[in-house]
């Protein structure tokens, strides 16, 4: 190659491959793929396109290209060095001629290209003769990866009876080969299993309906889809995926009764609402598409009804009203079943309903008697004599044997006293006269019982109205309180009166008021009838005196308009009051009360004063008693010995005088215990006293003395039978005054003088008198 050609190649490569290392790296791949001839890179590199094919397997290295410097004179003076990705592992370079070889198997799916660097140095000087150049070795793809369905297995659902071409689902396969090189990654889909019901689009993998399918025939299909690379050419790799296609239900089937005729029976005793039987219309659809409603189309007796069991989709025939074996023994009804939800697309297939006939037989039963009426209304005049007919009730046995009937009244205490019934013909009569004013209505319960089967009983209600007669005369509605002033003038209204009547009146009550004839001429009062069922009482003279007459009694005649009319005499009491012309009710009541007691005002004041004084005296006594209760029951100087206190004034004769006072007087129990004589303690005390002169209170002798005294007190039957305080005097040792006791004295009282006792005051007067005469006091 001459120098001009090399120069042109260098210009072209310089345009395609800038000298900057960064831009050089980005365009290496394009350069390798664009030129197939030997090229000059930069100023002195010459190389061939470098491509390595993956999956190349050979025991010897495989040549893939050459990189050579134009300064190489082939004299072995230059050394080529290869560095970068895969150098000396996947790729080696002949250091004498720059040829590059691949030594191992390459996998494009793991690494699609390698970036390497080449350098040429002088073997003698080890200096570079060419700058380091970076280049790319691209791994060419081969079809070594089969397609894969990453989302399989697939499950899809499509409504049954869908038209041809309806999209069911789409499957997608992937291929790891290079989609930009060759056909290794170009896939083609085909149907392995599923004809003639389904089809698949070769390029997209969309599965479509190829024909209409009925879910009731088959509700699930298994479709196998194959994906091939290399557009299905020979040698292509493939994979399959399974697609489960379920047909969902649509309402394309009407309900159908499996029986065209049903037979059922019901007892004539069955109550309303009893289940007679069930009918069922089958529907091949499911869910809401199989839901249906039942109805009765023809039932001349209107004795039955039907409802739908939403759980089982059955029609339940119920008894709408009681049936009677004697009147109608067989019933025939027509039942229709209709789909609840209808798909209009399938209406052309026909009506989504079906009918059947149900024949129902009535079973005979022993029924209770039946009254001609459920409720009887009867009337009787009040006061009708005992035994009067009130009315008749009638019942019959609806059965064929027509058993005789026995009637009775369910008695309460009152009804048993007022009514009775003939048990054979049902005639109700009174047992005593009825009073409408006590009860205007009576409710009677009558039973009818079959004589052949007493368990068959029925009841009927009888309402008896007591009709009114004019048997009650009118009277005052209340007790009038009427007063007239002493200074009343003639013609003054003092009272308005009215009347009531317990009887009923069809035309309304009308009463006439008047004074009795025997009092009309001499009366001081007159009665004026207002013709509206009221009347006024007026004075007939002026001036009244209480001293002459305090009360006036007016006989008032009141007549009603009944047939026959009844009249009553009602007494009106008029009280004369100490007033001018206007009545003060409170004052007049007070005057009337005093008059009834027979007391004057002065007498009443005296009585009230006495009562007041008595109350004051009583309160004073109560106050004094309360104050006395607050004081302590004993004086402060009186000694308290629990709840028992005994006071006495007795001077004893000394310690050995035990007969001066009976200690049993302090005992609370009346029973006398066996007396145990006291010990002779004088000598003990003397000896213990002498010993105590040498010991203190904490010595064993002192503790023994206390223990013995305590034991003596506990065993002494003459002491009070409850806790008590025992006091003992113990004279210690070392006293400057010496002992005051005469027990340890060797001299007699005759040797001592007691004259000084008289100087000690009045408290010792008696003691001074006793010893001044040398009287010996016993220990």
Helices and strands as residue ranges (DSSP letters): H 3-16, H 21-26, H 28-34, E 39-41, E 45-47, E 51-53, E 62-69, E 78-84, E 91-93, E 99-102, E 113-122, E 128-140, E 154-159, E 167-170, E 188-193, E 198-200, E 206-209, E 220-228, G 230-232, E 238-248, E 256-257, E 261-267, E 275-282, G 287-290, E 292-298, E 304-309, E 314-319, E 330-339, G 344-349, E 353-363, E 370-371, E 375-381, E 389-392, E 395-396, E 405-409, H 413-418, E 419-421, E 427-430, E 441-450, E 457-467, E 482-485, E 493-498, E 512-515, H 517-520, E 525-529, E 534-539, E 551-559, E 567-577, H 585-597, H 601-630, G 663-666, H 682-692, H 700-715, G 749-751, G 755-760, G 762-764, H 765-772
